[in-house]
Amino acid sequence: MLSRSLTPTERVLARSADLEHLLTGALEDLGISAGAVNCRLTGTREMIRLNRAFSGQDASTDVLAFPAAETAAGFHFVLPPGSVAELGDIVISVPDALGNSPQRPVEELRLLAVHGLLHLLGHDHQGAEEARLMTVETRRLLRRAASRRGGAAPRVPKLVPAAR
């Protein structure tokens, strides 16, 4: 979903990233056939408001992920046949994505979408090993997405452990 606050140029970039197909393919690659994700592409003001409300940070950020449910390690629930699990919401700041990678903004939007998806699924990068594993999974998913599109795999920088 595109925020009304995006400029016409930001809207074009957001649409060209084709995040719906990217996320659908990534879920399939992860073996999740009955999962749904909401993805909102927004501007700086809304991202500052969300980041302040949910992370206590009075600044914009490039991506936020809001898992629909927290599950204990090792706990897996079974959905009734034909139902879809809401995995959560991803919010991406298009202006921050443009600032991160002005030469490759579409690749950056796709990277942020996969990053957010992995957070919804419980991945994190608090420690060095977690950051390494999340980098590996991000690269794998984006490589598969590029292969489906018939393009080259994007460069995915190594995640550094998040500041606590």
C-alpha positions as CSV (number, residue, x, y, z in Angstrom):
1,M,0.0,0.0,0.0
2,L,1.4,3.4,-1.0
3,S,1.0,6.4,1.4
4,R,-0.5,9.5,-0.1
5,S,2.5,11.4,1.3
6,L,4.8,10.0,-1.4
7,T,5.9,12.2,-4.2
8,P,5.1,11.1,-7.8
9,T,8.7,10.1,-8.3
10,E,8.6,8.0,-5.1
11,R,5.4,6.4,-6.2
12,V,6.9,5.3,-9.5
13,L,9.9,3.8,-7.7
14,A,7.8,2.0,-5.2
15,R,5.6,0.5,-7.9
16,S,8.6,-0.6,-10.0
17,A,10.0,-2.5,-7.0
18,D,7.1,-4.9,-7.3
19,L,7.2,-5.8,-3.7
20,E,4.0,-7.8,-3.7
21,H,5.6,-10.4,-6.1
22,L,8.9,-10.2,-4.3
23,L,7.3,-11.0,-0.9
24,T,5.0,-13.7,-2.3
25,G,8.0,-15.4,-3.9
26,A,10.1,-15.0,-0.7
27,L,7.3,-16.7,1.3
28,E,7.2,-19.6,-1.2
29,D,11.0,-19.8,-1.0
30,L,10.7,-20.1,2.8
31,G,8.1,-22.8,2.5
32,I,5.3,-20.6,3.8
33,S,2.4,-21.1,1.5
34,A,-0.4,-19.8,3.8
35,G,1.1,-16.6,5.0
36,A,0.2,-13.0,4.4
37,V,2.2,-9.8,4.9
38,N,1.1,-6.2,4.7
39,C,3.6,-3.8,3.3
40,R,3.2,0.0,3.5
41,L,5.5,2.4,1.6
42,T,5.5,5.8,3.3
43,G,7.2,9.1,3.8
44,T,9.5,10.5,6.4
45,R,6.9,12.1,8.7
46,E,4.9,8.9,9.1
47,M,8.0,6.9,9.7
48,I,9.2,9.3,12.4
49,R,5.8,9.0,14.1
50,L,5.8,5.2,14.0
51,N,9.5,4.9,15.1
52,R,8.8,7.3,18.0
53,A,5.7,5.4,19.0
54,F,7.1,1.9,18.8
55,S,10.8,2.2,19.2
56,G,11.2,5.4,21.2
57,Q,13.4,6.9,18.5
58,D,12.6,10.4,17.4
59,A,14.0,9.9,14.0
60,S,13.1,8.3,10.7
61,T,14.3,4.8,9.8
62,D,14.3,2.8,6.6
63,V,12.2,-0.1,7.7
64,L,10.0,-1.2,10.6
65,A,8.5,-4.7,11.1
66,F,5.5,-5.4,13.3
67,P,5.0,-9.2,13.8
68,A,1.4,-10.2,14.2
69,A,2.2,-12.6,17.0
70,E,5.2,-13.7,19.1
71,T,5.7,-17.4,19.5
72,A,8.0,-19.2,21.9
73,A,11.0,-20.9,20.4
74,G,10.0,-24.3,19.0
75,F,6.3,-23.6,19.1
76,H,4.5,-24.2,15.8
77,F,0.8,-23.9,15.4
78,V,-1.2,-25.5,12.6
79,L,-3.7,-23.5,10.6
80,P,-7.0,-24.9,9.5
81,P,-7.0,-26.0,5.9
82,G,-7.5,-23.0,3.5
83,S,-6.8,-20.3,6.1
84,V,-4.0,-17.7,5.8
85,A,-1.8,-16.6,8.7
86,E,-1.2,-12.9,9.0
87,L,2.5,-12.6,9.6
88,G,2.5,-8.9,10.3
89,D,3.2,-5.5,8.8
90,I,6.3,-4.1,7.1
91,V,6.6,-0.3,6.8
92,I,9.3,1.1,4.5
93,S,10.3,4.8,4.2
94,V,10.8,5.4,0.5
95,P,12.8,8.7,1.1
96,D,15.1,6.8,3.5
97,A,15.6,4.0,0.9
98,L,16.4,6.7,-1.7
99,G,18.9,8.2,0.8
100,N,20.5,4.8,1.5
101,S,21.0,4.0,-2.2
102,P,20.4,6.9,-4.6
103,Q,21.9,4.9,-7.5
104,R,19.8,1.7,-6.9
105,P,16.6,2.7,-5.1
106,V,14.5,-0.1,-6.4
107,E,17.1,-2.7,-5.2
108,E,17.1,-0.9,-1.9
109,L,13.3,-1.1,-1.5
110,R,13.5,-4.8,-2.3
111,L,16.3,-5.4,0.2
112,L,14.3,-3.5,2.9
113,A,11.2,-5.6,2.2
114,V,13.1,-8.9,2.6
115,H,14.8,-7.5,5.7
116,G,11.4,-6.6,7.2
117,L,9.9,-10.0,6.2
118,L,12.8,-11.8,8.0
119,H,12.1,-9.8,11.1
120,L,8.4,-10.8,11.0
121,L,9.6,-14.4,10.9
122,G,11.7,-14.0,14.0
123,H,15.1,-13.2,12.5
124,D,17.2,-10.6,14.2
125,H,20.7,-9.1,14.0
126,Q,21.5,-8.3,17.6
127,G,24.6,-10.5,17.8
128,A,27.3,-11.3,15.3
129,E,26.0,-14.8,14.5
130,E,22.4,-13.6,14.1
131,A,23.6,-10.9,11.8
132,R,25.5,-13.4,9.7
133,L,22.6,-15.7,9.4
134,M,20.2,-12.9,8.5
135,T,22.6,-11.7,5.8
136,V,22.9,-15.2,4.4
137,E,19.1,-15.6,4.2
138,T,18.6,-12.1,2.8
139,R,21.1,-12.9,0.0
140,R,19.5,-16.2,-0.7
141,L,16.0,-14.8,-1.0
142,L,17.1,-11.8,-3.2
143,R,19.2,-14.1,-5.4
144,R,16.1,-16.4,-6.0
145,A,13.9,-13.3,-6.7
146,A,16.4,-12.0,-9.2
147,S,16.6,-15.4,-10.9
148,R,12.7,-15.5,-11.2
149,R,12.9,-12.1,-12.9
150,G,15.8,-13.1,-15.1
151,G,18.1,-10.5,-13.6
152,A,21.4,-10.4,-11.7
153,A,21.4,-10.8,-8.0
154,P,21.8,-7.5,-6.2
155,R,24.6,-6.7,-3.9
156,V,23.6,-7.3,-0.3
157,P,25.8,-5.7,2.3
158,K,26.8,-7.7,5.4
159,L,24.6,-6.8,8.3
160,V,26.3,-5.5,11.4
161,P,24.9,-6.4,14.8
162,A,22.3,-3.8,15.9
163,A,23.1,-1.4,18.6
164,R,21.4,-2.4,21.9
